[in-house]
Amino acid sequence: MNVAIDGPAGAGKSTIAKRLAKELGYVYVDTGAMYRAMALYFLEQGIDASKEEEISAVVDGIDISIRYQEGEQQVFLNGENVNGKIRREEVGNMASATSVYPDVRKKLVALQQKLASDTDVIMDGRDIGTCVLPDAEVKIYLTASSATRAKRRYDELQAKGESCDLEAIRLDIEERDERDMNRETSPLKQAEDALLLDSSDKTIEEVVEIIQKICQDRQKESKML
Ligand code: DC
């Protein structure tokens, strides 16, 4: 059984998917981390996000792979573990800007589909239910208002002792939504058969519980067939 969780930045997808994977004994696949690893390569090579031809010319030569250490996904870029480098805002924005290109998506979608064919996964991203795993048994579209998402991000940064501006974070989130939802190739949208879940007024535990119940019901149904 595969579980697809899509939704905009900051909706809580990864926190929730990680917890669910633990509860259900599935492998968690964070697809955003793969787009971020590729974006890191473009940043390190000084390749401009607007240069599609230049990006397409190098994509085939970039090696992105995934390994698991103590249950945690580790992303390798050309053999180097880049988990510690890909969480910066700059990398997230570059990932959003370069994930619009079909050549970038083709390569990473193939890797994601390969991972899901080997084992049961909970995969999160933007196009999992619509493109990567169209036959996933459970599909969730997890969202929250941009104000809620910005406040969560602000609290996270504050807790790390980083200075930040709530309004700037909100604008950044809205800009990213705009790009992810309106690109031509595999834009972020709710799959027709996905359940819409708004986490604005819910705790992480409540959301995990709702999705866990859906997964368990689906498992029971498939055993009865
Ligand atoms: O989930 P994230 O913030 O780590 O993702 C970073 C960017 O990568 C996101 O803004 C858009 C892109 N992305 C994508 O296009 N498709 C996915 N399945 C996952 C991420």
Boltz pocket constraint, residues with backbone or C-beta under 6 A from the ligand:
constraints:
  - pocket:
      binder: B
      contacts: [[A, 9], [A, 31], [A, 32], [A, 33], [A, 35], [A, 36], [A, 92], [A, 95], [A, 96], [A, 99], [A, 124], [A, 125], [A, 126], [A, 127], [A, 128], [A, 176], [A, 180], [A, 186]]
      max_distance: 6.0
